[in-house]
Amino acid sequence: MTSPARKTRVLIVDDSAIVRKMLSDALRADPEIEVVGLASDPFVARDLILQYTPDVVTLDIEMPRMDGLTFLRKMMQHHPLPVIIVSSVTQTGSAASIEALAAGAIDVIAKPGGPHSVGQVAEKLRQRIHGIKPGQPLRLSAFRAPAQTAAPVASSLSTAKGIILIGASTGGTQAIESLLTRLPADSPPILIVQHMPAGFTAAFATRLNSACPMQVIEAKGGEVLKRGTAYVAPGDYHLLVETVGLELRTVVRTGPAVYYQRPAVDVLFHSAARLRNTPMVAALLTGMGADGADGMVALRKAGAITIAEDEQSCVVFGMPKEAIARGGAVHIATLLAMPKKLADSLAELQSGAAFRAARSIA
Protein backbone atom coordinates (compact mmCIF):
# COMPACT_ATOMS: atom_id res chain seq x y z
CA MET A 1 0.00 0.00 0.00
CA THR A 2 1.46 3.31 -1.09
CA SER A 3 1.57 6.19 1.34
CA PRO A 4 -0.35 9.35 0.39
CA ALA A 5 1.65 12.11 -1.29
CA ARG A 6 2.96 14.76 1.08
CA LYS A 7 1.21 18.11 0.95
CA THR A 8 3.13 21.11 -0.34
CA ARG A 9 4.01 23.34 2.62
CA VAL A 10 3.48 27.05 1.99
CA LEU A 11 4.55 30.13 3.97
CA ILE A 12 2.69 33.38 3.23
CA VAL A 13 4.64 36.61 3.78
CA ASP A 14 2.68 39.87 3.52
CA ASP A 15 2.33 42.92 5.75
CA SER A 16 -1.44 43.09 5.12
CA ALA A 17 -3.43 40.99 7.59
CA ILE A 18 -6.37 41.00 5.16
CA VAL A 19 -4.30 39.64 2.28
CA ARG A 20 -2.69 37.01 4.53
CA LYS A 21 -6.11 35.78 5.64
CA MET A 22 -7.62 35.80 2.14
CA LEU A 23 -4.73 33.86 0.63
CA SER A 24 -4.43 31.41 3.52
CA ASP A 25 -8.17 30.65 3.56
CA ALA A 26 -8.12 29.98 -0.19
CA LEU A 27 -5.00 27.80 -0.09
CA ARG A 28 -6.13 25.82 2.95
CA ALA A 29 -9.19 24.75 0.96
CA ASP A 30 -6.85 22.83 -1.35
CA PRO A 31 -6.24 19.26 -0.10
CA GLU A 32 -2.75 19.19 -1.62
CA ILE A 33 -1.54 22.37 0.11
CA GLU A 34 -0.67 22.99 3.76
CA VAL A 35 -0.23 26.58 4.93
CA VAL A 36 2.42 26.24 7.63
CA GLY A 37 2.69 29.88 8.62
CA LEU A 38 1.79 33.54 8.10
CA ALA A 39 4.43 36.24 8.41
CA SER A 40 3.86 39.99 8.59
CA ASP A 41 7.47 40.89 7.73
CA PRO A 42 10.76 39.25 6.68
CA PHE A 43 12.06 38.90 10.24
CA VAL A 44 9.06 36.79 11.23
CA ALA A 45 9.37 34.94 7.93
CA ARG A 46 12.99 34.07 8.63
CA ASP A 47 12.08 32.39 11.92
CA LEU A 48 9.15 30.51 10.37
CA ILE A 49 11.32 29.22 7.51
CA LEU A 50 13.78 27.77 10.00
CA GLN A 51 10.95 26.31 12.08
CA TYR A 52 8.75 24.79 9.34
CA THR A 53 11.05 24.39 6.26
CA PRO A 54 8.32 25.30 3.75
CA ASP A 55 8.40 24.05 0.16
CA VAL A 56 7.16 27.37 -1.26
CA VAL A 57 7.13 30.97 -0.02
CA THR A 58 4.70 33.62 -1.28
CA LEU A 59 6.28 37.04 -0.83
CA ASP A 60 5.07 40.63 -0.96
CA ILE A 61 7.56 43.26 -2.12
CA GLU A 62 6.54 46.38 -0.21
CA MET A 63 6.85 45.61 3.53
CA PRO A 64 8.07 47.38 6.69
CA ARG A 65 11.41 46.82 8.45
CA MET A 66 12.87 45.07 5.38
CA ASP A 67 11.54 45.15 1.83
CA GLY A 68 10.76 41.88 0.09
CA LEU A 69 13.50 42.27 -2.51
CA THR A 70 16.23 42.61 0.09
CA PHE A 71 14.83 39.64 2.00
CA LEU A 72 14.65 37.55 -1.17
CA ARG A 73 18.30 38.17 -1.99
CA LYS A 74 19.35 37.21 1.53
CA MET A 75 17.19 34.09 1.42
CA MET A 76 18.56 32.99 -1.97
CA GLN A 77 22.06 33.31 -0.57
CA HIS A 78 21.53 31.48 2.70
CA HIS A 79 18.36 29.37 2.40
CA PRO A 80 17.15 29.14 -1.25
CA LEU A 81 13.51 28.18 -1.72
CA PRO A 82 10.96 28.52 -4.53
CA VAL A 83 9.42 32.00 -4.09
CA ILE A 84 6.27 33.31 -5.76
CA ILE A 85 5.92 37.09 -5.68
CA VAL A 86 2.42 38.41 -4.90
CA SER A 87 2.76 42.11 -5.64
CA SER A 88 0.72 45.22 -6.30
CA VAL A 89 0.37 46.38 -9.90
CA THR A 90 2.00 49.78 -9.51
CA GLN A 91 4.95 51.18 -11.41
CA THR A 92 7.16 50.73 -8.36
CA GLY A 93 5.71 47.33 -7.48
CA SER A 94 6.04 46.04 -11.04
CA ALA A 95 9.66 47.14 -11.43
CA ALA A 96 10.58 45.66 -8.04
CA SER A 97 8.81 42.42 -8.94
CA ILE A 98 10.89 42.06 -12.10
CA GLU A 99 14.01 42.64 -10.01
CA ALA A 100 12.77 39.90 -7.67
CA LEU A 101 12.38 37.50 -10.58
CA ALA A 102 15.92 38.28 -11.66
CA ALA A 103 17.09 37.66 -8.07
CA GLY A 104 15.60 34.17 -7.98
CA ALA A 105 11.81 34.30 -7.55
CA ILE A 106 10.16 31.86 -9.93
CA ASP A 107 6.89 33.67 -10.67
CA VAL A 108 4.85 36.80 -10.06
CA ILE A 109 1.12 37.16 -9.43
CA ALA A 110 -0.77 40.44 -9.14
CA LYS A 111 -2.00 41.12 -5.61
CA PRO A 112 -5.80 41.05 -5.25
CA GLY A 113 -7.36 44.47 -5.63
CA GLY A 114 -10.21 43.53 -3.32
CA PRO A 115 -12.34 40.62 -2.11
CA HIS A 116 -13.90 40.19 -5.56
CA SER A 117 -10.54 39.24 -7.12
CA VAL A 118 -9.26 36.89 -4.42
CA GLY A 119 -10.71 33.77 -6.02
CA GLN A 120 -8.95 34.39 -9.33
CA VAL A 121 -5.64 35.24 -7.66
CA ALA A 122 -5.86 32.22 -5.35
CA GLU A 123 -6.57 29.93 -8.31
CA LYS A 124 -3.47 31.18 -10.13
CA LEU A 125 -1.44 30.78 -6.95
CA ARG A 126 -2.71 27.20 -6.50
CA GLN A 127 -1.76 26.36 -10.09
CA ARG A 128 1.77 27.65 -9.55
CA ILE A 129 2.15 25.78 -6.26
CA HIS A 130 0.92 22.53 -7.81
CA GLY A 131 3.73 22.80 -10.35
CA ILE A 132 6.34 22.70 -7.60
CA LYS A 133 7.10 19.24 -6.23
CA PRO A 134 7.64 19.14 -2.45
CA GLY A 135 11.34 18.95 -1.71
CA GLN A 136 12.24 19.82 -5.31
CA PRO A 137 15.74 21.36 -5.39
CA LEU A 138 15.94 24.92 -6.63
CA ARG A 139 17.99 25.23 -9.82
CA LEU A 140 19.93 28.35 -8.93
CA SER A 141 22.02 28.09 -12.11
CA ALA A 142 18.89 28.91 -14.09
CA PHE A 143 18.53 32.19 -12.24
CA ARG A 144 21.91 33.64 -13.05
CA ALA A 145 22.05 35.48 -16.34
CA PRO A 146 25.50 36.07 -17.84
CA ALA A 147 27.14 39.43 -17.26
CA GLN A 148 26.12 42.15 -19.67
CA THR A 149 29.64 42.18 -21.04
CA ALA A 150 29.52 38.49 -22.01
CA ALA A 151 30.26 38.01 -25.71
CA PRO A 152 27.38 36.54 -27.75
CA VAL A 153 28.01 32.88 -28.57
CA ALA A 154 25.76 32.71 -31.64
CA SER A 155 27.39 35.28 -33.95
CA SER A 156 26.10 33.53 -37.09
CA LEU A 157 22.64 34.86 -36.20
CA SER A 158 23.90 38.26 -37.37
CA THR A 159 23.48 37.08 -40.98
CA ALA A 160 20.66 34.58 -40.49
CA LYS A 161 17.26 35.21 -42.02
CA GLY A 162 13.93 34.31 -40.44
CA ILE A 163 12.35 34.74 -37.03
CA ILE A 164 12.87 33.31 -33.55
CA LEU A 165 9.93 32.41 -31.31
CA ILE A 166 10.28 31.92 -27.54
CA GLY A 167 7.69 30.70 -25.03
CA ALA A 168 8.13 30.34 -21.27
CA SER A 169 6.31 30.36 -17.94
CA THR A 170 7.52 29.58 -14.40
CA GLY A 171 11.21 30.44 -14.18
CA GLY A 172 11.11 31.89 -17.67
CA THR A 173 12.06 35.48 -16.90
CA GLN A 174 15.52 34.41 -15.80
CA ALA A 175 15.83 31.90 -18.64
CA ILE A 176 14.84 34.44 -21.30
CA GLU A 177 17.31 37.01 -19.98
CA SER A 178 20.05 34.38 -19.86
CA LEU A 179 19.29 33.42 -23.47
CA LEU A 180 18.95 36.90 -24.97
CA THR A 181 22.15 38.20 -23.36
CA ARG A 182 24.06 35.59 -25.38
CA LEU A 183 22.56 36.50 -28.75
CA PRO A 184 24.05 39.20 -31.02
CA ALA A 185 22.57 42.68 -31.21
CA ASP A 186 21.54 42.21 -34.85
CA SER A 187 19.77 38.88 -34.39
CA PRO A 188 16.69 38.15 -36.50
CA PRO A 189 13.38 39.39 -35.03
CA ILE A 190 12.44 37.61 -31.79
CA LEU A 191 8.88 37.19 -30.50
CA ILE A 192 8.45 36.29 -26.83
CA VAL A 193 5.52 35.04 -24.78
CA GLN A 194 6.22 34.91 -21.06
CA HIS A 195 3.27 34.12 -18.79
CA MET A 196 2.98 37.31 -16.75
CA PRO A 197 0.11 39.50 -15.53
CA ALA A 198 -0.89 42.79 -17.09
CA GLY A 199 1.14 45.63 -15.63
CA PHE A 200 4.35 43.62 -15.31
CA THR A 201 5.36 42.91 -18.92
CA ALA A 202 6.34 46.53 -19.63
CA ALA A 203 8.79 46.44 -16.71
CA PHE A 204 10.03 43.04 -17.91
CA ALA A 205 10.70 44.39 -21.40
CA THR A 206 12.46 47.43 -19.93
CA ARG A 207 14.75 45.23 -17.87
CA LEU A 208 15.58 43.02 -20.87
CA ASN A 209 16.25 46.10 -22.98
CA SER A 210 18.82 47.33 -20.46
CA ALA A 211 20.48 43.92 -20.07
CA CYS A 212 20.49 42.48 -23.61
CA PRO A 213 22.40 43.47 -26.77
CA MET A 214 19.28 43.86 -28.91
CA GLN A 215 16.39 46.29 -28.45
CA VAL A 216 13.55 44.78 -26.43
CA ILE A 217 10.06 46.31 -26.42
CA GLU A 218 6.60 45.40 -25.22
CA ALA A 219 4.55 44.76 -28.37
CA LYS A 220 1.69 47.17 -28.98
CA GLY A 221 0.48 45.58 -32.22
CA GLY A 222 1.22 46.60 -35.79
CA GLU A 223 5.02 46.74 -35.43
CA VAL A 224 6.95 45.66 -38.51
CA LEU A 225 9.38 42.93 -37.45
CA LYS A 226 12.94 44.22 -37.60
CA ARG A 227 16.36 42.71 -37.03
CA GLY A 228 17.86 43.46 -33.68
CA THR A 229 14.49 43.76 -31.95
CA ALA A 230 12.67 41.43 -29.56
CA TYR A 231 8.93 41.84 -29.01
CA VAL A 232 7.42 40.82 -25.64
CA ALA A 233 3.73 39.90 -25.49
CA PRO A 234 1.82 42.38 -23.29
CA GLY A 235 0.14 40.97 -20.18
CA ASP A 236 -3.55 40.01 -20.67
CA TYR A 237 -3.22 40.07 -24.48
CA HIS A 238 -2.28 37.41 -27.01
CA LEU A 239 0.64 38.09 -29.34
CA LEU A 240 0.49 36.86 -32.95
CA VAL A 241 2.58 37.36 -36.07
CA GLU A 242 0.96 37.86 -39.47
CA THR A 243 1.98 38.72 -43.03
CA VAL A 244 0.77 42.13 -44.18
CA GLY A 245 1.73 42.65 -47.80
CA LEU A 246 5.43 41.79 -47.93
CA GLU A 247 6.04 42.48 -44.25
CA LEU A 248 5.73 40.52 -41.04
CA ARG A 249 3.91 42.43 -38.32
CA THR A 250 2.95 41.89 -34.71
CA VAL A 251 -0.73 41.53 -33.84
CA VAL A 252 -2.06 42.03 -30.31
CA ARG A 253 -5.52 40.68 -29.53
CA THR A 254 -7.80 39.83 -26.65
CA GLY A 255 -9.68 36.54 -26.73
CA PRO A 256 -10.16 33.49 -24.54
CA ALA A 257 -7.32 32.36 -22.30
CA VAL A 258 -5.53 29.22 -23.50
CA TYR A 259 -4.51 26.81 -20.74
CA TYR A 260 -5.61 29.57 -18.34
CA GLN A 261 -3.08 31.94 -19.92
CA ARG A 262 -3.31 35.22 -21.80
CA PRO A 263 -0.84 35.74 -23.38
CA ALA A 264 -0.53 32.10 -24.44
CA VAL A 265 2.44 30.53 -26.18
CA ASP A 266 0.15 28.36 -28.30
CA VAL A 267 -1.52 31.41 -29.86
CA LEU A 268 1.83 32.82 -31.01
CA PHE A 269 3.13 29.45 -32.24
CA HIS A 270 -0.04 28.63 -34.18
CA SER A 271 -0.03 32.05 -35.84
CA ALA A 272 3.60 31.54 -36.92
CA ALA A 273 2.80 28.07 -38.27
CA ARG A 274 0.48 29.74 -40.79
CA LEU A 275 3.29 31.83 -42.30
CA ARG A 276 4.77 30.84 -45.65
CA ASN A 277 8.36 31.06 -46.91
CA THR A 278 9.67 32.25 -43.54
CA PRO A 279 12.49 30.33 -41.83
CA MET A 280 11.43 29.86 -38.20
CA VAL A 281 12.98 28.39 -35.10
CA ALA A 282 11.00 28.11 -31.85
CA ALA A 283 12.21 27.49 -28.30
CA LEU A 284 9.93 26.33 -25.51
CA LEU A 285 11.55 27.03 -22.16
CA THR A 286 10.84 26.25 -18.51
CA GLY A 287 7.25 26.37 -17.29
CA MET A 288 4.41 24.36 -15.81
CA GLY A 289 1.46 23.05 -17.78
CA ALA A 290 1.07 22.29 -21.47
CA ASP A 291 0.88 25.71 -23.15
CA GLY A 292 3.01 25.73 -26.29
CA ALA A 293 3.06 21.96 -26.84
CA ASP A 294 0.35 21.89 -29.54
CA GLY A 295 1.87 24.98 -31.13
CA MET A 296 5.26 23.26 -31.29
CA VAL A 297 3.65 20.33 -33.12
CA ALA A 298 2.02 22.72 -35.60
CA LEU A 299 5.31 24.56 -36.17
CA ARG A 300 7.20 21.31 -36.75
CA LYS A 301 4.61 20.21 -39.28
CA ALA A 302 4.96 23.59 -40.99
CA GLY A 303 8.70 23.05 -41.44
CA ALA A 304 10.04 25.06 -38.52
CA ILE A 305 12.81 23.73 -36.29
CA THR A 306 11.62 23.43 -32.70
CA ILE A 307 13.71 23.19 -29.53
CA ALA A 308 12.53 22.15 -26.07
CA GLU A 309 14.58 23.08 -23.03
CA ASP A 310 16.20 20.08 -21.39
CA GLU A 311 15.01 19.08 -17.92
CA GLN A 312 18.54 19.61 -16.62
CA SER A 313 18.23 23.40 -16.81
CA CYS A 314 14.47 23.87 -16.34
CA VAL A 315 13.08 25.33 -13.14
CA VAL A 316 9.85 23.46 -13.93
CA PHE A 317 9.99 20.77 -16.63
CA GLY A 318 6.32 20.96 -17.61
CA MET A 319 5.78 22.73 -20.93
CA PRO A 320 8.93 21.37 -22.61
CA LYS A 321 8.16 17.86 -21.36
CA GLU A 322 4.67 18.02 -22.84
CA ALA A 323 5.99 19.25 -26.19
CA ILE A 324 8.50 16.41 -26.28
CA ALA A 325 5.81 13.85 -25.40
CA ARG A 326 3.58 15.09 -28.25
CA GLY A 327 6.39 14.91 -30.79
CA GLY A 328 6.70 18.66 -31.16
CA ALA A 329 10.42 19.00 -30.41
CA VAL A 330 13.01 18.50 -33.14
CA HIS A 331 15.80 19.11 -30.63
CA ILE A 332 16.22 19.09 -26.85
CA ALA A 333 18.86 21.45 -25.45
CA THR A 334 19.92 22.94 -22.14
CA LEU A 335 19.65 26.68 -21.69
CA LEU A 336 23.44 26.93 -22.01
CA ALA A 337 23.38 25.18 -25.40
CA MET A 338 20.32 27.06 -26.68
CA PRO A 339 22.00 30.04 -28.43
CA LYS A 340 24.16 27.84 -30.67
CA LYS A 341 21.22 25.53 -31.34
CA LEU A 342 19.10 28.51 -32.45
CA ALA A 343 21.87 29.71 -34.77
CA ASP A 344 22.56 26.26 -36.20
CA SER A 345 18.84 25.68 -36.78
CA LEU A 346 18.34 28.87 -38.78
CA ALA A 347 21.48 28.08 -40.79
CA GLU A 348 20.08 24.61 -41.50
CA LEU A 349 16.78 26.07 -42.68
CA GLN A 350 18.56 28.52 -44.98
CA SER A 351 20.76 25.74 -46.40
CA GLY A 352 17.67 23.68 -47.11
CA ALA A 353 15.98 26.62 -48.81
CA ALA A 354 19.07 27.26 -50.93
CA PHE A 355 19.28 23.56 -51.86
CA ARG A 356 15.63 23.48 -52.89
CA ALA A 357 16.04 26.66 -54.94
CA ALA A 358 19.09 25.21 -56.72
CA ARG A 359 17.21 22.03 -57.56
CA SER A 360 14.24 23.97 -58.92
CA ILE A 361 16.59 25.97 -61.19
CA ALA A 362 18.35 22.80 -62.38
C-alpha positions in Angstrom: 0.0 0.0 0.0 1.5 3.3 -1.1 1.6 6.2 1.3 -0.3 9.4 0.4 1.7 12.1 -1.3 3.0 14.8 1.1 1.2 18.1 1.0 3.1 21.1 -0.3 4.0 23.3 2.6 3.5 27.0 2.0 4.6 30.1 4.0 2.7 33.4 3.2 4.6 36.6 3.8 2.7 39.9 3.5 2.3 42.9 5.7 -1.4 43.1 5.1 -3.4 41.0 7.6 -6.4 41.0 5.2 -4.3 39.6 2.3 -2.7 37.0 4.5 -6.1 35.8 5.6 -7.6 35.8 2.1 -4.7 33.9 0.6 -4.4 31.4 3.5 -8.2 30.6 3.6 -8.1 30.0 -0.2 -5.0 27.8 -0.1 -6.1 25.8 2.9 -9.2 24.7 1.0 -6.9 22.8 -1.4 -6.2 19.3 -0.1 -2.8 19.2 -1.6 -1.5 22.4 0.1 -0.7 23.0 3.8 -0.2 26.6 4.9 2.4 26.2 7.6 2.7 29.9 8.6 1.8 33.5 8.1 4.4 36.2 8.4 3.9 40.0 8.6 7.5 40.9 7.7 10.8 39.3 6.7 12.1 38.9 10.2 9.1 36.8 11.2 9.4 34.9 7.9 13.0 34.1 8.6 12.1 32.4 11.9 9.2 30.5 10.4 11.3 29.2 7.5 13.8 27.8 10.0 10.9 26.3 12.1 8.7 24.8 9.3 11.0 24.4 6.3 8.3 25.3 3.8 8.4 24.1 0.2 7.2 27.4 -1.3 7.1 31.0 0.0 4.7 33.6 -1.3 6.3 37.0 -0.8 5.1 40.6 -1.0 7.6 43.3 -2.1 6.5 46.4 -0.2 6.9 45.6 3.5 8.1 47.4 6.7 11.4 46.8 8.4 12.9 45.1 5.4 11.5 45.2 1.8 10.8 41.9 0.1 13.5 42.3 -2.5 16.2 42.6 0.1 14.8 39.6 2.0 14.7 37.5 -1.2 18.3 38.2 -2.0 19.4 37.2 1.5 17.2 34.1 1.4 18.6 33.0 -2.0 22.1 33.3 -0.6 21.5 31.5 2.7 18.4 29.4 2.4 17.2 29.1 -1.2 13.5 28.2 -1.7 11.0 28.5 -4.5 9.4 32.0 -4.1 6.3 33.3 -5.8 5.9 37.1 -5.7 2.4 38.4 -4.9 2.8 42.1 -5.6 0.7 45.2 -6.3 0.4 46.4 -9.9 2.0 49.8 -9.5 4.9 51.2 -11.4 7.2 50.7 -8.4 5.7 47.3 -7.5 6.0 46.0 -11.0 9.7 47.1 -11.4 10.6 45.7 -8.0 8.8 42.4 -8.9 10.9 42.1 -12.1 14.0 42.6 -10.0 12.8 39.9 -7.7 12.4 37.5 -10.6 15.9 38.3 -11.7 17.1 37.7 -8.1 15.6 34.2 -8.0 11.8 34.3 -7.6 10.2 31.9 -9.9 6.9 33.7 -10.7 4.9 36.8 -10.1 1.1 37.2 -9.4 -0.8 40.4 -9.1 -2.0 41.1 -5.6 -5.8 41.0 -5.2 -7.4 44.5 -5.6 -10.2 43.5 -3.3 -12.3 40.6 -2.1 -13.9 40.2 -5.6 -10.5 39.2 -7.1 -9.3 36.9 -4.4 -10.7 33.8 -6.0 -9.0 34.4 -9.3 -5.6 35.2 -7.7 -5.9 32.2 -5.4 -6.6 29.9 -8.3 -3.5 31.2 -10.1 -1.4 30.8 -7.0 -2.7 27.2 -6.5 -1.8 26.4 -10.1 1.8 27.7 -9.6 2.2 25.8 -6.3 0.9 22.5 -7.8 3.7 22.8 -10.4 6.3 22.7 -7.6 7.1 19.2 -6.2 7.6 19.1 -2.5 11.3 19.0 -1.7 12.2 19.8 -5.3 15.7 21.4 -5.4 15.9 24.9 -6.6 18.0 25.2 -9.8 19.9 28.4 -8.9 22.0 28.1 -12.1 18.9 28.9 -14.1 18.5 32.2 -12.2 21.9 33.6 -13.0 22.0 35.5 -16.3 25.5 36.1 -17.8 27.1 39.4 -17.3 26.1 42.1 -19.7 29.6 42.2 -21.0 29.5 38.5 -22.0 30.3 38.0 -25.7 27.4 36.5 -27.8 28.0 32.9 -28.6 25.8 32.7 -31.6 27.4 35.3 -33.9 26.1 33.5 -37.1 22.6 34.9 -36.2 23.9 38.3 -37.4 23.5 37.1 -41.0 20.7 34.6 -40.5 17.3 35.2 -42.0 13.9 34.3 -40.4 12.4 34.7 -37.0 12.9 33.3 -33.6 9.9 32.4 -31.3 10.3 31.9 -27.5 7.7 30.7 -25.0 8.1 30.3 -21.3 6.3 30.4 -17.9 7.5 29.6 -14.4 11.2 30.4 -14.2 11.1 31.9 -17.7 12.1 35.5 -16.9 15.5 34.4 -15.8 15.8 31.9 -18.6 14.8 34.4 -21.3 17.3 37.0 -20.0 20.0 34.4 -19.9 19.3 33.4 -23.5 19.0 36.9 -25.0 22.2 38.2 -23.4 24.1 35.6 -25.4 22.6 36.5 -28.8 24.0 39.2 -31.0 22.6 42.7 -31.2 21.5 42.2 -34.8 19.8 38.9 -34.4 16.7 38.1 -36.5 13.4 39.4 -35.0 12.4 37.6 -31.8 8.9 37.2 -30.5 8.5 36.3 -26.8 5.5 35.0 -24.8 6.2 34.9 -21.1 3.3 34.1 -18.8 3.0 37.3 -16.7 0.1 39.5 -15.5 -0.9 42.8 -17.1 1.1 45.6 -15.6 4.3 43.6 -15.3 5.4 42.9 -18.9 6.3 46.5 -19.6 8.8 46.4 -16.7 10.0 43.0 -17.9 10.7 44.4 -21.4 12.5 47.4 -19.9 14.7 45.2 -17.9 15.6 43.0 -20.9 16.3 46.1 -23.0 18.8 47.3 -20.5 20.5 43.9 -20.1 20.5 42.5 -23.6 22.4 43.5 -26.8 19.3 43.9 -28.9 16.4 46.3 -28.5 13.5 44.8 -26.4 10.1 46.3 -26.4 6.6 45.4 -25.2 4.6 44.8 -28.4 1.7 47.2 -29.0 0.5 45.6 -32.2 1.2 46.6 -35.8 5.0 46.7 -35.4 7.0 45.7 -38.5 9.4 42.9 -37.5 12.9 44.2 -37.6 16.4 42.7 -37.0 17.9 43.5 -33.7 14.5 43.8 -31.9 12.7 41.4 -29.6 8.9 41.8 -29.0 7.4 40.8 -25.6 3.7 39.9 -25.5 1.8 42.4 -23.3 0.1 41.0 -20.2 -3.5 40.0 -20.7 -3.2 40.1 -24.5 -2.3 37.4 -27.0 0.6 38.1 -29.3 0.5 36.9 -32.9 2.6 37.4 -36.1 1.0 37.9 -39.5 2.0 38.7 -43.0 0.8 42.1 -44.2 1.7 42.7 -47.8 5.4 41.8 -47.9 6.0 42.5 -44.2 5.7 40.5 -41.0 3.9 42.4 -38.3 3.0 41.9 -34.7 -0.7 41.5 -33.8 -2.1 42.0 -30.3 -5.5 40.7 -29.5 -7.8 39.8 -26.7 -9.7 36.5 -26.7 -10.2 33.5 -24.5 -7.3 32.4 -22.3 -5.5 29.2 -23.5 -4.5 26.8 -20.7 -5.6 29.6 -18.3 -3.1 31.9 -19.9 -3.3 35.2 -21.8 -0.8 35.7 -23.4 -0.5 32.1 -24.4 2.4 30.5 -26.2 0.2 28.4 -28.3 -1.5 31.4 -29.9 1.8 32.8 -31.0 3.1 29.5 -32.2 0.0 28.6 -34.2 0.0 32.1 -35.8 3.6 31.5 -36.9 2.8 28.1 -38.3 0.5 29.7 -40.8 3.3 31.8 -42.3 4.8 30.8 -45.6 8.4 31.1 -46.9 9.7 32.2 -43.5 12.5 30.3 -41.8 11.4 29.9 -38.2 13.0 28.4 -35.1 11.0 28.1 -31.9 12.2 27.5 -28.3 9.9 26.3 -25.5 11.5 27.0 -22.2 10.8 26.2 -18.5 7.2 26.4 -17.3 4.4 24.4 -15.8 1.5 23.1 -17.8 1.1 22.3 -21.5 0.9 25.7 -23.1 3.0 25.7 -26.3 3.1 22.0 -26.8 0.4 21.9 -29.5 1.9 25.0 -31.1 5.3 23.3 -31.3 3.7 20.3 -33.1 2.0 22.7 -35.6 5.3 24.6 -36.2 7.2 21.3 -36.7 4.6 20.2 -39.3 5.0 23.6 -41.0 8.7 23.0 -41.4 10.0 25.1 -38.5 12.8 23.7 -36.3 11.6 23.4 -32.7 13.7 23.2 -29.5 12.5 22.2 -26.1 14.6 23.1 -23.0 16.2 20.1 -21.4 15.0 19.1 -17.9 18.5 19.6 -16.6 18.2 23.4 -16.8 14.5 23.9 -16.3 13.1 25.3 -13.1 9.8 23.5 -13.9 10.0 20.8 -16.6 6.3 21.0 -17.6 5.8 22.7 -20.9 8.9 21.4 -22.6 8.2 17.9 -21.4 4.7 18.0 -22.8 6.0 19.3 -26.2 8.5 16.4 -26.3 5.8 13.9 -25.4 3.6 15.1 -28.2 6.4 14.9 -30.8 6.7 18.7 -31.2 10.4 19.0 -30.4 13.0 18.5 -33.1 15.8 19.1 -30.6 16.2 19.1 -26.8 18.9 21.5 -25.4 19.9 22.9 -22.1 19.7 26.7 -21.7 23.4 26.9 -22.0 23.4 25.2 -25.4 20.3 27.1 -26.7 22.0 30.0 -28.4 24.2 27.8 -30.7 21.2 25.5 -31.3 19.1 28.5 -32.5 21.9 29.7 -34.8 22.6 26.3 -36.2 18.8 25.7 -36.8 18.3 28.9 -38.8 21.5 28.1 -40.8 20.1 24.6 -41.5 16.8 26.1 -42.7 18.6 28.5 -45.0 20.8 25.7 -46.4 17.7 23.7 -47.1 16.0 26.6 -48.8 19.1 27.3 -50.9 19.3 23.6 -51.9 15.6 23.5 -52.9 16.0 26.7 -54.9 19.1 25.2 -56.7 17.2 22.0 -57.6 14.2 24.0 -58.9 16.6 26.0 -61.2 18.4 22.8 -62.4 
